[in-house]
Amino acid sequence: MARSDTGVFQDTGTLPVRLDTIRYGAEEIIFYEFEAITPAALPPVSAGAHVDIGLPGGVLRQYSLITPLCSPRRYVIAVKREENGRGGSRWLHDSARVGQVFDLSPPRNQFEITPGTSPVLLLAGGIGITPIYSMYEHVRASGRPVRLHYWCRSKKHGLFLETLRGRSDVTVHYAASPEDSAGQFAAVVRGVTRQTEIYCCGPKGMLDHLERLGEELNARRRIHMERFQAAPLAAASNDAFEVTLARSGAQVRVAPGQTILDALRDAGADVMYSCEQGLCGACEVRVLEGRPDHRDTVCSAEEHDRRGTMIICCSSSQSASLVLDI
């Protein structure tokens, strides 16, 4: 799904929806409910999925779908107002009105629960509860062992607290910052079995802490994270390399300092992309040959290598050439 440089979707794959309901979720957090305005049902959703929302001025932002609240005619998100963010959340809080029409992308899921029977540990911090809550309800309904630990600033800042109250597999922690709960967080992670799959979404400090714990416990292969804020991207490669598009056989040179995505667009290739920050996963492609240099925050380099994929808007190459399934 391509878009123009102004951020406006160019194809017909977008989903026109009307903002039907705006309601209070928690302190600084608002629920937005979007209703389909065409006869067709909205695409099905899975726990951990997100959509791109087109905002005025060509702005695109990604928000997790709260799948237990979604239906074939309705998508629901929760947005925290970020005073120091890039402006999307402030516009939604201050300017969005019931009745406005928006274009959404079809749902994408880079944070899906891996199938299996092993226990699942879910870790959420702040607004990171939005995908984690969906995943918790999904895993719980499947009968698979699950534990949810949720850190938020206070009761008034917590989402879904009434729903989660009294559940023996849920623990809610109150802390002003990830640093204040670092010891508690580490104890939770260290306390699980070696078979437990760990999923986490939250502020940068929490995710960075989990990455360090993964190294310490040799558990990086069992850790899955989703960042709702892009990490600073490393510069593009200082060396040129060649990308071969396997489906057409076309060869494209990626110049020093250029991204693969920019090189492919300049060559006229039809590729999907959205955020261009290594965050949303829209431009993920399969790698058939070569050694990528993974620089995104969609998932870890180890997980990309297991899946045989890379994110072309920001990642580069460690080898002189790559062959991509495009």
N, C-alpha and C positions, 0 to 999 in steps of 0.2 A: 504494500500500500504506500504509494509515493505521495509526497506533498511538495508544494512549492517552497521556495526559500522564505516566504512569509509565514510558513507554518499552516497554510490552508490545504486541506486534503484535496487531491486532484482526481480521485477516482470515484466510482459510485458505490464503493464498499462501505461507506460510512453509514451510520445509523441515525436518522433524524429522530430526535426525542423532544418531548416537552417537559419542562420542569413543572411537576405536578404538586409537590409538597416540599416545604422547607420547615424543619422542626428542630427544636433544641435537642442536643445529644448530651453534652456535658459542658463544663466551663471551657470556652473558646472553641468548642466543637459543635458543628451543625450537620444534621442529616439532610441530604438532598435526594429526592426520589424523582426519577425520570420515567415518563410513560411513553410507550411507542405511539407514534402518530400515523403509522401506516398499518394496513390490515395484517401485515406479516408479523409473526411472533419475533421477538428478539432472540438472538442466538443463545443457546444454553450456556450456563456458566458453571465453573468448577471452583472449589475452594482454593483461594490463593490468587485468583485471576484479577486482572485490572483492565481498565479502559483508558484510552486517551480522550480528553475532552477538549474540543476546540473553543477557545475563549476569544473575546473581541481583541482586535489588533493582531490576529494571526498567532496568538499564544496557544501552545499545546501543553497540557499538564496531564500527568498520570495519577489515577486514584484507584485504590483497591475496591473491588465490589464486595459488599457484605452479602454473601451468597444466601444465607438463611432468610434474608429479607427480600431477595429477588424473586421474580416470577417470569413467565414467558412474555409478559407485557410491561415489566417494571424492573429497572435497575436502581440500586440504592448504594450511595457512597456516604462516607463521613469525612468532613474536611476540618482540620484544625487551622485556625488563623495563625499564620506565621508572620509576625511583624517584620522580621528581618529576612524573609524569603524572597522569591523572585516576583511576587506580585499576584500570582494566580489565586492563592487562598484569600488574600485581602479583597480581590475583586469579587469572588464568590460570596464572601461574608457581607460585603458592603453594597454590592450592586445587583447581584442575581435576584430575579423576581419570578414568582410563580407565573407560568404562562409563556415564558421565554423558550425559544427553540434552540437546541444545541445539536451539533454533530458529534457523535461518539464513534470511536473505532470499534470494530468487533473485539470481544474480550481476548486477551492474551494471557497465558499462564506460564511464567518462568519460575514459579514458586510452588509447584504442585507436590502434594504428598507422594512420596515414592511408594508404590504398591508393596505389600508384604504383611507380615504378622508381628514384626518386631515392635517393642514398645516405642512410643513417640513422646518426646518432651517438647513442649511448645513454650517459647519465651517471648513475651511482648513488653515493650516499653512505650508508654505514652500512646500516640496515635497509631503506633505499630500494632495495636490490638485489632485493627480493622481486618487485615488478612488472617491473623492468628485466630481470631474468634471464629471465622468461617471454617478454618481448618480444624479447630477443636470440635465444632459441632459435627463436621463430616466424619472425623476419626471416631468420635464417641458413638455416632450412629452405626458405624461399621462393626462395633464390638472390639476393636483393637485397643490394647492398653494405652492410655494417654494421661499425661499430666500437663496442666497449664499453670504457669507462673506469670503473673501480670504485675508490672511495676508502673505506678502512676503517682502523681504529686500528692493527691488527696482524694477523698471520696467525691468531692464535687468535680474533680477532673477525670474521673473514671467512666468509661463506657461499659455498658452491658452489666453493670454491677448487680442490678436487681435480678437479671436472668441467671447470673453465675452464683448468686448467694446460696450457700448451703450445699454446694456440690463438693463432694469429698475429693475430687480430682482437680480442684482449682484452689490456688493460693494467690491472694491479692496482697501485694506489698506496697507500702506508701513511702516514697523517698523523693526528696527535692531534686535529685540529679543522679545520673548513673554512678558518679563517684561516691555518693553517700551510701549506695547499696552494693558496692563492688564486692565486699567480702561475702555478703549474703548470696549474691549472684554466682560467685565462684563456687560456693558450697553446694548450690543446687546443681550446677553443671558437673562438679566432681562426684556428686552422689549417685549418678545414674550408672546403669550397667554398660558394658562394652557393646551390647547389642542395640542400645537405644539410639534412634534417629532423632537429631536435634534440629529444630526449626526456630528461627529467631527473626523478629522484625522490631526495630526500635531506633533510638538515636545513635549517632555515630559512635559515641563513647561505649555504649553497650555492645555494638557489633565488633568494634575493635578489641574489646575485652574478650569476647567470645573467640575471636580469631587467635588471640594469644593463648587462651585456654586450650583451644584445639591443637595448637602446636605442642603445648606442655603434655597433654594427655594422648597425643598421637591419634587424635580423633577427627582430623580435618575431613576425612572422607564421609563422616557421619553428620557433618554440620552443614546446614542449608540456611542461607540468610537472604533477606530482601531489604535493600536500602531504599528509603523513600526520599533520600537526599543524595544527589550524586557526589561521589568522592572527587577530589581534584584529579583531573586527567593528566597523565604523563604526556610529554610532547610526543609527536609522531616520530617515526624512526629517522635517524640521521642518514641512513643508507637507503638507496633505491632498491627495489625488488620487483619481481614480476608476478602478476596474478593471472592464472589461466581459468577461464570460465568453462567448466567441463561440458555444459550442455551445448554450447555453440563452438567451442574450441578457440574463442577469441582470447588474445593475450593483451593484458593491460599493464603498462609500467606505472608503478607507484613511486613518485619522485620523493627525494628527501624532504621531510617536513610535511608531506601530504598524507591524508588518511586514505584508506582503501575505499571508503564510501565516496569521497570526493573524486578519486581517480576513476571509479566506475561510472559515476554520474557524468564526468567530463567525456567519457568514452561512449555515452549514450546508453549504458546498460540500464535495464528496467529492474530496479532493486527496491525492496521495502525499507523504510526507515521512518523514524518519528522524532525522538528526543534529541538525538545526536550528542548525547552525554554519557553513553555507556550505561544507561539506567533502565530503560524500558524493555529491551529485548526484541524490538521490532525488526532489527536488522541482523538477527542471528542467522548464520548460514552454516551448512555442513562443510567440514574441511576434509578433502579427499587425499591430499598429499601436502607435505610441508609441516613446519613447526611454527604455530602462531605465537605471538607475544601478547598474552591476554592482559588488557588494561581496563576492563569494564568492572562494574559492580553488580552485574546481573547474577553471576554466580562465580565460584572460585575457579582458578585455573585448572585445578584437579578435576572439578566437575565438568568443565568444558572438555577437557581431554578425554574423560570417560564417555562423554556424549559425542565427541568428535565434532564440536561446533566452535564458532568464534563470533564475536560482535564486531562488525566491520566499521562502525562509525568511529571507533577509537583505538582498537587493537591493531597491532602491527605484525611483523614477521621476524622470526629468528633465523629463518632460512632464506636463501636467495630467491626462492619461488614458493608460491602456494597454488594449489589447485582447489577451487571452490565449486560446490554443487550449485551453480547458478547457470 
